[in-house]
Amino acid sequence: MRKKEMIAMLLAGGQGSRLVPLTSDVAKPAVDFGGKYKIIDFPLSNCTNSGIDTVGILTQYRPFLLNTHIGTGSAWDLNSMHGGAAILPPYTTQEGGAWYKGTANAIYQNIQYIDRYDPDHVLILSGDHIYKMDYNKMLREHKKEGADVTIAALTVTLEEAKRFGIMNVKDDNTIYEFEEKPEKPKSNLASMGIYIFKWSELKKYLIEDEKNKESENDFGMNILPKMLDDGLKMITHPFKGYWKDVGTINSLWEANMDLLDEDNDLNLHTNDWKIYTSGEPKGAAYFGERASVENSMVVDGCEVNGSIKNTILFPGVIVEEGAIVENSVLFPNVKIGKGVILDRVIVGENTNVLSGTHVGDTTIKVIPQNKTIK
Amino acid sequence: MAKSYMGLILAAQDTNDIMGLTKYRPIASIPFAGRYRIIDFSLTNLTRIGISNVGIVVPHNYVGSLRDHIRGGQFWDLNRKTGGIFLMHPTIDSEIGKSNVKNFRSNLEYLHKSKEKNVVLCSSHLIANVDLQSIIDSHEKSGRDLTIVYKKEDGDLKGYRGCTSIMLNENNEIEKFGVVVDSPEEANISLEIKIIRKDLLIDLLMSGVQNGLVGDLNKFIEHNVYKISTNLYEFIGYTKFIDSTKNYFKANKDMLKKEIREELLLSNGGISTKINDTPPAIYKPESKVSNSLIANGCIVKGSVKDSIIGRRVVIKKGATIENSVILQSCVIEEGVEIKNVIIDKNVTISRYQKVIGSEDFPLIIEKKSLLDG
């Protein structure tokens, strides 16, 4: 096995309970986003674009679709002879087996996998966020500062800070305090859940943490506070740019709508930081004689005969004549019948909305996948 | 069983009637219907029934674009340890632009080495969604050494000018081969799809070279048909030879018809092509689109009607495009008016330009040109 300077471990077991029913059959990282992608495509593409060629993907909750999506990793150029993408589900040993108990335990159970590459550093990622980020730049800073841990940090409002892990830092960017979801935040520097660890240190702490029966085996709650107590050098890596936690129906809808803004910071249309995804190609989108399209995103494989406004269509969507769809997100292969009116709706994959249906409200509604709606 | 069949695609066709689009590429890699390349049809037809060894006879010049499209064959599942894609390069003394016998002679080793016993031969300039499995079934059931695939065409034969026609006798056997000229009558058009025993093909090629006969491989087999037991297969469905600018334009426009589009691009599991990782297209409030195909990555602010737009085309405010085919990465600036035009990739049309061709002879704007006033 070739030695790697850094490999990535992507935590993709998230259940996404606040995204139900969209996560009834799939893990959160496999939820559709942005007209052709899945959430996990963002961290995976970031890895590819950052030059990281070895990514362990830790799955647990409903992994089937995620496994098929990732396949050999070829969509992200991760079908490498030396490294590449590896799906790492929980497994059994002679001593029995166990689910991943927490984020830290998931990595603990895969120490062997990581050791095969003998990396100097390990990047920990989650499959829950939409953003573009150069992890290599973060690694350079981590090395330059000689840090044991580097945590990517986002500036949020003090109000938002209550929902995050907040880092209090000295002038030289080193962290002196770490507070998980503080009532009264002292700073607005939030952890993005993206960490680079010196592998030798992390390994030590994971083994120790596993011995502690009281521990919840979680990075934010156990590993990081312990490292800080012990005086390890922890720094932040400030991030500027688009970042969104799409953990709720509302934030998922909002993040999709953000793409319709011409100057959105995510900018999927640049060529220098492409987002890759897997899936079969389909023919170019067809617009009928009476189609009307306003401020919308339409992808290959769609057919639009009705009218869409502020709407995002995924591959295979058909909008029949006379239908009016506004402020909505239609997942793959959704069929919208004649005269249907939708406003502020997310429609799950393969659902058939029959002629004459009206759904619309001031709040975001979700129509579940694989249904026929009358 | 498709495992005993290998594919051979002839991709070195005559480009005289489609010069504007073939200055930098063979016909095989001309973009089509917003996101495909012409050779995708042959490659998909062959591979979706499990054929995993495909040789492609490439032309002498400008193969770069074809090579860039095919890569290691992964998009057609041809990145295999055994078999996969084999590009057959012409020899120096081959006739330019012809899929000729000498060319094959020099690549005989590839044919010998391939473990498959039979060869499915096709030409990359034909676009058709063909279920080759039923043709193989017919071939095997007939017990003959060669199967020739044709299509019965009555009515408009203009699109088939120069193609081989097959005259049949009353027993539905081949009487002779001819060439389609303008004629209102019906004709049986050879689709240049053949199934032949590999050892027989090798024998034919050897004798062809020994006797000094060089030329088109299809015609060469047809010349020898009197000494081979032959089966005929009639294909029913949409076909178009992309051998002229007119046919190319017409085929693109045909894709605006739902039945044809669905048959050609979506039936039998669809047509595979190189994956480009292009984001979805964006339509701004000022955009207006009707009866058009628009591919991923476009940013549309102008109006598009009866047209086919390739990937990453930018259509600015006030631009109008009608009855046209625009290939990838073109920029159509503000206020431009385009009608009856084919625009090759990477072309920028400057503000307020009018580019108008005639309905019968679409104007071609060549690659790498910048049209300004």
Interface residues (C-beta under 8 A of the other chain):
Chain A: G34 G35 K36 S74 A75 L260 E262 L268 H269 K274 I275 Y276 T277 E280 P281 K282 G283 A284 A285 Y286 F287 G288 E289 R290 A291 S292 V293 E294 N295 S296 M297 V298 V299 D300 I312 L313
Chain B: A33 G34 R35 Y36 Q74 M255 L256 K258 R261 L265 L266 G270 I271 S272 T273 I275 D277 P279 P280 A281 I282 Y283 K284 P285 S287 K288 V289 S290 N291 S292 L293 I294 A295 N296 G297 I299 V304 I308 I309 G310
